[in-house]
Amino acid sequence: MALAAATARLLDPLDGLRRRWLRLLGPFARPLMIDRDLRVALMATLMMCTATLATLLFPLWLLALGPIVWGVPHLVADLRYLVVGPGFHRRRLLWLLGGLPIVATGFGADLSFGLLGTAAVALAARASLDRRLLALAAIGLLAAGVVAIGSLADLIFAHVHNFVAVALWWAWRPRTRRLHWLPLALFVGVSALLMTDAGLIAADSVGALDRELGGLGIGYQLSRLAPGVDADLGLRLVLLFCFTQAIHYAIWVHLLPDDDRQRDTPPTFRRSFCDLWRDVGGPVMIVAGGLSLLFAVWAIVDLMDATHGYFRLARFHGHLELAAATLLILEGRLPWSR
């Protein structure tokens, strides 16, 4: 923990800036500090608005830099909240049956391996037989869809898994007040807008699709996110993915951590870092720090190669999210699934 404490001290200036900001807010600061629902709903709303503006103004920059900056931290959050937090990492059967196929997807195995891992953890879930059979039936339908869709299945899954994060965040805690309906409505509304002519016209009118970075232009993003699709629909899908990926990162890095804490008041940045180190362990944090630095340096040298490298590394995490969500639902660990 000595290394953790020494590293955490580097965050003291950020805590100082936050204290100054709270003093500037005056009487408005106290409600935000003591009312978690208000704080999370407000932050979610601001993030929806920020992601919308960035998508309409600098979508190609957001697609290029988002994974480099937030990719590794959000993978660590996946492990923290979906594996370590529920204690799944201590159940050897889950690792043997479900973990190996899911890890295989990170080494190039196709979507069927991820679904196999999800089916395996459903079988191993501590739930009634009826629940497990129902889950297996649903996974079977997904597998049939994957076979029917063919080579586009992985691409569709990449788009859909951004929405899975929003659903998980919404289900993480009981939503007894109406505050959270605003960011959810914004997410649905903006997603719908980006699939219409209006969203495409808004982005095109300011030249958003011409502002490329590091060779990652609109042609590259179309080939990655909408291959073989009609040009207009492809552009809409690129904008949609840009927005939903930004929200995906925001949820795992900020919103869900705030919702998951036992105390309503937020800790300091220094305390948050120490808590994260305690939860996932020093080796994971050191590897994550090394990977973050590696991708940052790599991106400076060759942004396109760095992006490819990150997505090869992170390919498993969508399958991890699906498998963990299945376990959380089957075992009644989410408020509405009990």
BAVEX-930963 format. One record per residue: chain; x, y, z of N, C-alpha, C in turn. Coordinates in steps of 0.1 Angstrom, whole numbers, plus 5000, padded with zeros to 4 digits. Layout:
N
  c  n_xx  n_yy  n_zz  ca_xx  ca_yy  ca_zz  c_xx  c_yy  c_zz
  A     X     Y     Z      X      Y      Z     X     Y     Z
...
! end
This chain:
338
  c  n_xx  n_yy  n_zz  ca_xx  ca_yy  ca_zz  c_xx  c_yy  c_zz
  A  5008  4988  5000   5000   5000   5000  5008  5013  5000
  A  5022  5011  5003   5030   5023   5003  5031  5029  4989
  A  5031  5021  4979   5031   5026   4965  5018  5033  4962
  A  5007  5027  4967   4994   5033   4965  4993  5046  4971
  A  4997  5047  4983   4997   5060   4991  5005  5071  4984
  A  5017  5067  4979   5026   5076   4973  5020  5081  4959
  A  5014  5072  4952   5007   5076   4939  4995  5084  4942
  A  4987  5081  4952   4975   5088   4955  4978  5103  4959
  A  4990  5105  4965   4993   5119   4968  4994  5128  4956
  A  4997  5122  4944   4997   5130   4932  4984  5136  4929
  A  4973  5131  4935   4960   5136   4932  4956  5147  4941
  A  4964  5151  4951   4961   5162   4960  4957  5175  4953
  A  4965  5179  4943   4961   5191   4936  4947  5191  4930
  A  4942  5179  4926   4928   5178   4921  4918  5180  4932
  A  4922  5175  4944   4913   5177   4955  4912  5191  4959
  A  4924  5198  4958   4924   5212   4961  4915  5220  4951
  A  4916  5217  4939   4908   5224   4929  4893  5221  4931
  A  4890  5209  4936   4876   5206   4938  4871  5214  4950
  A  4879  5215  4960   4875   5223   4972  4872  5238  4968
  A  4881  5243  4960   4879   5257   4955  4866  5258  4947
  A  4863  5248  4939   4851   5248   4930  4839  5248  4939
  A  4839  5240  4950   4828   5239   4959  4825  5252  4966
  A  4836  5258  4970   4835   5271   4977  4829  5282  4967
  A  4832  5281  4954   4826   5290   4945  4811  5287  4943
  A  4807  5275  4944   4793   5271   4943  4785  5277  4955
  A  4791  5279  4966   4785   5284   4978  4774  5275  4983
  A  4761  5280  4985   4750   5272   4990  4746  5261  4981
  A  4750  5261  4969   4746   5250   4960  4754  5238  4961
  A  4765  5239  4968   4775   5228   4970  4769  5217  4979
  A  4763  5222  4990   4759   5212   5000  4749  5202  4995
  A  4738  5206  4988   4729   5195   4982  4736  5185  4973
  A  4746  5190  4966   4753   5181   4957  4762  5171  4964
  A  4767  5175  4976   4775   5167   4984  4768  5156  4992
  A  4756  5160  4997   4749   5151   5006  4738  5143  4999
  A  4734  5147  4987   4723   5140   4980  4728  5133  4967
  A  4731  5120  4969   4737   5112   4958  4728  5112  4946
  A  4715  5110  4948   4706   5109   4936  4707  5122  4928
  A  4706  5133  4935   4707   5146   4928  4721  5148  4921
  A  4731  5144  4927   4745   5146   4922  4746  5137  4909
  A  4743  5124  4910   4744   5115   4899  4735  5118  4888
  A  4723  5122  4891   4714   5126   4880  4719  5139  4872
  A  4724  5148  4880   4730   5161   4874  4742  5158  4866
  A  4751  5149  4871   4763   5146   4864  4760  5138  4851
  A  4750  5129  4852   4746   5121   4841  4740  5130  4830
  A  4732  5140  4834   4726   5149   4824  4737  5158  4818
  A  4746  5163  4826   4757   5171   4820  4766  5162  4810
  A  4768  5150  4814   4776   5141   4805  4769  5138  4792
  A  4755  5136  4793   4747   5134   4781  4749  5146  4772
  A  4748  5158  4777   4748   5170   4769  4762  5172  4763
  A  4773  5170  4772   4786   5171   4767  4789  5161  4756
  A  4785  5149  4757   4787   5139   4747  4780  5142  4734
  A  4768  5148  4736   4760   5152   4724  4768  5162  4716
  A  4772  5173  4723   4780   5184   4716  4792  5178  4710
  A  4800  5170  4717   4812   5165   4711  4809  5156  4699
  A  4799  5148  4700   4795   5140   4688  4791  5148  4676
  A  4785  5159  4678   4781   5168   4667  4792  5177  4662
  A  4802  5179  4670   4813   5188   4666  4826  5181  4663
  A  4830  5171  4671   4843   5165   4669  4841  5149  4670
  A  4832  5143  4663   4830   5129   4664  4843  5120  4661
  A  4850  5124  4651   4862   5116   4648  4873  5117  4658
  A  4874  5129  4664   4884   5130   4675  4880  5122  4687
  A  4867  5122  4690   4862   5115   4702  4864  5100  4700
  A  4861  5095  4687   4863   5081   4684  4878  5077  4685
  A  4886  5086  4681   4901   5083   4681  4907  5084  4695
  A  4903  5094  4703   4910   5096   4716  4903  5089  4727
  A  4890  5087  4726   4883   5081   4738  4888  5068  4742
  A  4891  5058  4734   4896   5046   4738  4910  5047  4744
  A  4918  5056  4739   4932   5058   4744  4932  5064  4758
  A  4923  5073  4761   4922   5080   4774  4915  5072  4784
  A  4903  5067  4780   4893   5061   4790  4892  5046  4789
  A  4899  5040  4778   4897   5026   4776  4902  5017  4788
  A  4914  5018  4792   4920   5010   4802  4913  5013  4816
  A  4910  5025  4820   4903   5028   4832  4889  5021  4832
  A  4882  5021  4821   4869   5015   4821  4870  5000  4821
  A  4881  4994  4816   4883   4979   4818  4885  4976  4832
  A  4893  4984  4839   4895   4982   4854  4882  4983  4861
  A  4873  4992  4857   4860   4994   4864  4852  4981  4861
  A  4852  4976  4849   4845   4963   4846  4849  4953  4856
  A  4862  4951  4858   4867   4940   4867  4862  4943  4882
  A  4863  4956  4885   4860   4960   4899  4845  4957  4902
  A  4836  4962  4894   4822   4961   4897  4815  4949  4892
  A  4820  4942  4882   4813   4931   4877  4819  4917  4881
  A  4832  4918  4886   4839   4905   4890  4842  4906  4904
  A  4850  4916  4909   4855   4916   4922  4844  4920  4932
  A  4837  4930  4929   4826   4935   4938  4816  4924  4942
  A  4810  4917  4932   4801   4906   4936  4808  4894  4941
  A  4821  4893  4941   4828   4881   4946  4829  4870  4936
  A  4826  4872  4923   4827   4862   4913  4841  4856  4911
  A  4851  4865  4914   4865   4860   4912  4869  4849  4922
  A  4861  4848  4933   4865   4837   4942  4858  4824  4939
  A  4850  4823  4929   4843   4811   4925  4849  4804  4913
  A  4857  4794  4917   4866   4787   4907  4858  4782  4895
  A  4846  4777  4898   4838   4771   4887  4834  4781  4876
  A  4832  4794  4881   4828   4804   4871  4840  4807  4862
  A  4852  4807  4868   4864   4809   4859  4866  4798  4849
  A  4865  4785  4854   4867   4774   4845  4857  4773  4834
  A  4844  4774  4838   4834   4773   4828  4832  4785  4819
  A  4831  4797  4825   4828   4809   4818  4840  4817  4814
  A  4850  4818  4823   4861   4827   4821  4870  4823  4809
  A  4872  4811  4807   4881   4807   4796  4875  4810  4782
  A  4863  4807  4780   4857   4811   4766  4857  4826  4765
  A  4854  4834  4775   4854   4848   4774  4868  4854  4772
  A  4878  4849  4779   4891   4853   4777  4896  4850  4762
  A  4891  4839  4757   4894   4834   4743  4890  4845  4733
  A  4879  4852  4736   4875   4862   4726  4885  4874  4725
  A  4893  4876  4736   4903   4886   4736  4915  4882  4727
  A  4916  4869  4724   4926   4864   4715  4921  4860  4701
  A  4909  4866  4698   4904   4864   4684  4893  4855  4682
  A  4889  4847  4693   4877   4839   4691  4865  4847  4688
  A  4855  4841  4681   4844   4849   4677  4833  4849  4687
  A  4822  4856  4684   4811   4859   4693  4805  4847  4700
  A  4805  4835  4692   4799   4823   4698  4807  4819  4710
  A  4820  4821  4711   4827   4817   4724  4822  4826  4735
  A  4820  4839  4733   4815   4847   4744  4801  4842  4748
  A  4792  4838  4739   4779   4833   4743  4780  4820  4750
  A  4790  4812  4746   4793   4799   4753  4797  4802  4768
  A  4805  4812  4770   4809   4816   4783  4797  4821  4791
  A  4789  4829  4785   4777   4834   4792  4767  4822  4796
  A  4765  4812  4786   4757   4801   4789  4763  4793  4801
  A  4776  4792  4801   4783   4784   4812  4781  4790  4825
  A  4782  4803  4826   4780   4810   4839  4766  4809  4843
  A  4757  4809  4834   4742   4808   4837  4740  4794  4843
  A  4746  4784  4838   4745   4771   4844  4750  4770  4858
  A  4761  4777  4860   4768   4777   4873  4762  4787  4883
  A  4752  4795  4879   4747   4805   4888  4740  4799  4900
  A  4740  4806  4911   4733   4802   4923  4719  4807  4922
  A  4711  4800  4914   4697   4804   4911  4689  4792  4909
  A  4676  4793  4909   4667   4782   4907  4669  4776  4893
  A  4665  4764  4892   4666   4757   4879  4657  4764  4868
  A  4645  4769  4872   4637   4776   4863  4644  4789  4857
  A  4650  4796  4866   4657   4808   4862  4669  4805  4852
  A  4676  4795  4855   4688   4791   4847  4683  4786  4833
  A  4672  4778  4833   4667   4773   4820  4662  4785  4812
  A  4655  4795  4818   4651   4806   4811  4662  4814  4805
  A  4673  4816  4813   4685   4823   4808  4691  4815  4796
  A  4692  4802  4797   4698   4794   4786  4689  4795  4774
  A  4676  4796  4775   4668   4797   4763  4670  4811  4757
  A  4672  4821  4765   4674   4835   4759  4688  4835  4752
  A  4698  4829  4758   4711   4828   4752  4711  4820  4739
  A  4703  4809  4739   4701   4801   4727  4695  4809  4716
  A  4686  4818  4719   4680   4827   4709  4690  4836  4703
  A  4699  4842  4712   4709   4851   4708  4719  4843  4699
  A  4722  4831  4703   4732   4823   4695  4726  4820  4681
  A  4713  4817  4680   4706   4815   4667  4707  4828  4659
  A  4705  4839  4665   4706   4852   4658  4720  4854  4653
  A  4730  4851  4661   4744   4852   4656  4747  4844  4644
  A  4742  4831  4644   4744   4823   4632  4737  4829  4620
  A  4724  4834  4622   4717   4839   4611  4723  4852  4605
  A  4729  4860  4614   4735   4873   4610  4748  4871  4603
  A  4756  4861  4608   4769   4858   4602  4780  4868  4606
  A  4787  4872  4597   4799   4880   4599  4797  4894  4606
  A  4784  4899  4605   4781   4912   4611  4778  4911  4626
  A  4777  4899  4631   4773   4897   4645  4782  4904  4655
  A  4795  4903  4653   4805   4910   4662  4803  4925  4661
  A  4800  4930  4649   4799   4945   4648  4786  4949  4655
  A  4775  4942  4653   4762   4945   4660  4764  4945  4675
  A  4771  4934  4679   4774   4933   4694  4782  4945  4699
  A  4791  4950  4692   4799   4962   4696  4790  4974  4698
  A  4780  4976  4689   4771   4987   4690  4762  4984  4702
  A  4756  4972  4704   4746   4970   4714  4753  4970  4728
  A  4765  4966  4729   4771   4966   4743  4772  4979  4749
  A  4772  4990  4741   4772   5004   4747  4758  5006  4754
  A  4748  5001  4749   4734   5002   4755  4733  4994  4767
  A  4740  4982  4768   4740   4973   4779  4745  4981  4791
  A  4756  4989  4790   4761   4996   4801  4751  5006  4807
  A  4743  5012  4798   4733   5022   4803  4722  5014  4811
  A  4718  5002  4806   4708   4994   4813  4714  4989  4827
  A  4726  4985  4827   4732   4981   4840  4733  4992  4850
  A  4737  5004  4845   4738   5016   4854  4724  5019  4860
  A  4714  5019  4851   4700   5022   4856  4695  5012  4866
  A  4699  4999  4864   4694   4989   4873  4703  4987  4886
  A  4714  4994  4887   4723   4992   4898  4718  4995  4911
  A  4710  5006  4912   4704   5010   4925  4689  5013  4922
  A  4681  5012  4933   4667   5015   4931  4665  5030  4927
  A  4657  5033  4917   4655   5046   4913  4641  5051  4918
  A  4641  5056  4930   4628   5059   4936  4623  5073  4933
  A  4632  5081  4927   4629   5095   4924  4629  5097  4909
  A  4623  5108  4904   4622   5110   4890  4635  5117  4884
  A  4644  5120  4892   4656   5127   4888  4663  5120  4876
  A  4664  5107  4877   4672   5099   4867  4665  5098  4854
  A  4652  5101  4853   4645   5100   4840  4650  5110  4830
  A  4655  5121  4835   4660   5131   4825  4672  5126  4817
  A  4683  5122  4824   4694   5117   4816  4691  5105  4807
  A  4682  5096  4813   4678   5085   4805  4670  5089  4792
  A  4661  5099  4794   4653   5104   4783  4663  5111  4773
  A  4673  5118  4778   4683   5124   4769  4690  5114  4761
  A  4694  5103  4768   4701   5092   4761  4693  5086  4749
  A  4681  5083  4752   4672   5077   4742  4669  5088  4731
  A  4666  5100  4735   4663   5110   4725  4675  5113  4716
  A  4687  5115  4722   4698   5118   4713  4702  5106  4704
  A  4701  5094  4710   4703   5082   4701  4694  5082  4689
  A  4681  5085  4692   4671   5085   4681  4675  5097  4671
  A  4678  5108  4676   4681   5120   4668  4693  5117  4659
  A  4703  5110  4664   4715   5107   4656  4712  5097  4644
  A  4701  5090  4645   4697   5081   4634  4688  5088  4624
  A  4686  5101  4626   4677   5108   4616  4685  5117  4607
  A  4678  5123  4597   4685   5132   4589  4689  5145  4597
  A  4682  5148  4607   4685   5160   4615  4699  5159  4621
  A  4702  5148  4627   4715   5146   4634  4726  5146  4624
  A  4724  5140  4612   4734   5140   4602  4737  5154  4596
  A  4726  5161  4594   4727   5175   4589  4734  5184  4599
  A  4731  5182  4612   4737   5191   4622  4752  5189  4622
  A  4756  5176  4621   4771   5173   4622  4777  5178  4609
  A  4771  5176  4598   4777   5179   4585  4778  5194  4583
  A  4768  5201  4589   4768   5216   4586  4780  5223  4593
  A  4786  5217  4603   4797   5223   4609  4810  5216  4605
  A  4810  5208  4595   4821   5201   4591  4827  5190  4600
  A  4818  5185  4609   4823   5176   4620  4829  5163  4614
  A  4824  5159  4603   4829   5146   4597  4842  5148  4589
  A  4846  5160  4588   4859   5163   4580  4871  5165  4590
  A  4868  5166  4603   4879   5168   4612  4885  5155  4617
  A  4894  5150  4609   4900   5137   4613  4912  5139  4621
  A  4917  5128  4627   4929   5129   4636  4937  5116  4634
  A  4950  5118  4631   4959   5107   4630  4955  5097  4619
  A  4949  5101  4609   4945   5092   4598  4932  5085  4600
  A  4926  5087  4612   4913   5080   4615  4902  5089  4610
  A  4900  5089  4597   4890   5098   4591  4877  5090  4590
  A  4867  5097  4583   4854   5091   4583  4854  5078  4575
  A  4862  5077  4564   4863   5065   4557  4867  5053  4565
  A  4877  5055  4574   4882   5045   4583  4871  5041  4593
  A  4864  5051  4598   4853   5047   4608  4842  5040  4602
  A  4838  5044  4589   4828   5037   4582  4831  5022  4580
  A  4844  5020  4576   4848   5006   4574  4848  4998  4587
  A  4850  5005  4598   4851   4998   4611  4837  4996  4617
  A  4829  5006  4616   4816   5006   4624  4804  5004  4615
  A  4805  5005  4602   4794   5003   4593  4798  4997  4580
  A  4805  4986  4579   4810   4981   4567  4799  4976  4558
  A  4799  4979  4545   4789   4974   4536  4775  4980  4538
  A  4774  4991  4545   4761   4997   4548  4760  5009  4539
  A  4747  5012  4535   4744   5024   4527  4751  5036  4534
  A  4757  5045  4526   4765   5056   4531  4758  5065  4541
  A  4745  5069  4539   4738   5077   4548  4736  5070  4562
  A  4732  5057  4561   4729   5049   4573  4743  5047  4580
  A  4753  5045  4572   4766   5043   4578  4771  5055  4586
  A  4769  5067  4581   4773   5079   4588  4765  5081  4601
  A  4752  5077  4600   4744   5078   4612  4749  5068  4623
  A  4753  5056  4619   4758   5046   4628  4771  5050  4634
  A  4779  5057  4627   4792   5062   4632  4789  5072  4643
  A  4780  5082  4640   4776   5092   4650  4770  5085  4663
  A  4761  5076  4660   4755   5069   4672  4765  5062  4680
  A  4775  5055  4674   4785   5048   4682  4794  5057  4689
  A  4797  5069  4683   4805   5079   4690  4798  5083  4703
  A  4785  5086  4702   4778   5091   4714  4777  5080  4724
  A  4772  5068  4720   4770   5058   4730  4783  5053  4736
  A  4794  5053  4729   4807   5049   4734  4811  5059  4745
  A  4809  5072  4742   4813   5082   4752  4805  5080  4765
  A  4792  5077  4764   4784   5075   4776  4788  5062  4783
  A  4791  5052  4775   4796   5039   4780  4808  5042  4790
  A  4818  5049  4785   4830   5053   4793  4826  5061  4805
  A  4817  5071  4804   4813   5079   4815  4806  5071  4826
  A  4798  5061  4822   4791   5053   4832  4801  5045  4840
  A  4810  5038  4833   4820   5029   4841  4830  5037  4849
  A  4834  5049  4844   4845   5056   4851  4839  5066  4861
  A  4827  5070  4860   4822   5080   4870  4808  5077  4876
  A  4798  5074  4868   4784   5073   4873  4782  5061  4881
  A  4786  5049  4876   4784   5037   4884  4792  5037  4897
  A  4805  5041  4896   4813   5042   4909  4806  5050  4920
  A  4800  5062  4916   4793   5070   4926  4780  5063  4931
  A  4773  5056  4922   4761   5049   4926  4765  5037  4935
  A  4776  5031  4933   4780   5019   4940  4785  5021  4955
  A  4789  5033  4958   4795   5036   4971  4785  5034  4982
  A  4789  5030  4994   4780   5028   5005  4776  5042  5011
  A  4785  5051  5011   4782   5064   5016  4777  5074  5005
  A  4768  5083  5010   4762   5092   5000  4771  5103  4996
  A  4780  5107  5005   4789   5118   5001  4801  5113  4994
  A  4806  5120  4984   4817   5115   4976  4830  5116  4983
  A  4839  5107  4981   4852   5108   4988  4861  5117  4980
  A  4873  5120  4985   4883   5128   4977  4888  5119  4966
  A  4895  5125  4956   4901   5118   4946  4912  5108  4951
  A  4919  5113  4962   4929   5105   4968  4923  5093  4974
  A  4912  5094  4982   4906   5083   4988  4900  5073  4978
  A  4895  5079  4967   4889   5070   4956  4900  5061  4950
  A  4912  5067  4948   4923   5059   4942  4927  5048  4952
  A  4928  5051  4965   4932   5041   4974  4922  5030  4975
  A  4909  5034  4975   4898   5024   4975  4899  5015  4963
  A  4901  5021  4951   4903   5013   4939  4914  5003  4940
  A  4926  5008  4945   4938   4999   4947  4934  4988  4956
  A  4927  4991  4967   4924   4980   4977  4915  4970  4970
  A  4905  4974  4962   4895   4965   4957  4901  4956  4946
  A  4909  4961  4937   4913   4953   4926  4927  4947  4928
  A  4935  4953  4937   4948   4948   4940  4959  4956  4933
  A  4971  4956  4939   4982   4963   4934  4987  4958  4920
  A  4987  4944  4918   4992   4940   4904  4983  4945  4893
  A  4970  4944  4895   4960   4949   4885  4963  4964  4882
  A  4964  4972  4893   4966   4986   4891  4980  4989  4884
  A  4990  4982  4888   5003   4984   4881  5002  4981  4866
  A  4996  4970  4863   4994   4966   4849  4986  4976  4842
  A  4975  4980  4848   4966   4990   4842  4974  5004  4839
  A  4982  5008  4849   4989   5020   4848  4999  5019  4836
  A  5006  5007  4836   5015   5005   4825  5009  5005  4811
  A  4997  4998  4810   4990   4998   4797  4985  5012  4793
  A  4980  5020  4803   4976   5033   4800  4988  5042  4794
  A  4999  5040  4801   5011   5048   4796  5015  5042  4782
  A  5015  5029  4780   5019   5023   4768  5010  5029  4756
  A  4997  5029  4758   4988   5033   4748  4989  5048  4745
  A  4992  5056  4756   4994   5070   4754  5006  5073  4745
  A  5018  5066  4748   5030   5068   4740  5028  5063  4726
  A  5021  5051  4725   5019   5045   4712  5010  5054  4703
  A  5000  5060  4710   4991   5069   4702  4999  5081  4697
  A  5009  5086  4704   5017   5097   4699  5025  5093  4687
  A  5030  5081  4687   5038   5076   4676  5029  5072  4664
  A  5018  5064  4667   5009   5060   4656  4996  5057  4662
  A  4987  5067  4661   4974   5067   4667  4965  5055  4662
  A  4966  5052  4649   4958   5042   4643  4962  5028  4649
  A  4975  5026  4649   4980   5013   4655  4977  5012  4669
  A  4978  5023  4677   4974   5022   4691  4959  5019  4693
  A  4951  5025  4685   4937   5022   4685  4934  5007  4682
  A  4940  5002  4672   4939   4988   4669  4943  4979  4681
  A  4955  4983  4687   4960   4975   4698  4950  4975  4710
  A  4945  4987  4713   4935   4987   4724  4923  4978  4721
  A  4917  4979  4709   4905   4972   4707  4908  4957  4706
  A  4920  4953  4702   4924   4938   4703  4924  4934  4718
  A  4930  4942  4726   4931   4939   4741  4917  4939  4747
  A  4908  4948  4743   4895   4950   4750  4884  4942  4744
  A  4887  4934  4734   4876   4927   4728  4868  4918  4737
  A  4874  4913  4748   4867   4904   4757  4857  4911  4765
  A  4858  4924  4767   4851   4930   4778  4836  4931  4776
  A  4832  4932  4764   4817   4932   4761  4811  4919  4765
  A  4818  4908  4763   4813   4894   4766  4814  4893  4782
  A  4824  4899  4788   4824   4899   4803  4812  4906  4808
  A  4809  4918  4803   4797   4925   4807  4784  4917  4806
  A  4783  4910  4794   4771   4902   4792  4770  4891  4802
  A  4781  4884  4804   4781   4872   4813  4778  4877  4828
  A  4785  4888  4832   4783   4893   4845  4769  4898  4848
  A  4763  4905  4838   4749   4909   4839  4740  4897  4840
  A  4742  4887  4833   4734   4874   4834  4735  4869  4848
  A  4747  4868  4854   4748   4863   4868  4741  4872  4878
  A  4743  4885  4876   4737   4895   4886  4722  4894  4885
  A  4716  4892  4874   4702   4890   4873  4697  4877  4878
  A  4704  4866  4874   4700   4853   4879  4700  4851  4894
  A  4711  4857  4900   4713   4856   4914  4706  4867  4922
  A  4698  4875  4916   4690   4885   4923  4698  4896  4929
  A  4709  4900  4923   4718   4910   4929  4715  4924  4925
  A  4706  4926  4915   4701   4939   4911  4687  4941  4917
  A  4684  4953  4921   4672   4956   4928  4659  4950  4922
  A  4658  4951  4908   4646   4947   4902  4645  4932  4899
  A  4657  4925  4901   4658   4910   4897  4656  4901  4909
  A  4653  4907  4921   4652   4899   4933  4638  4892  4934
! end
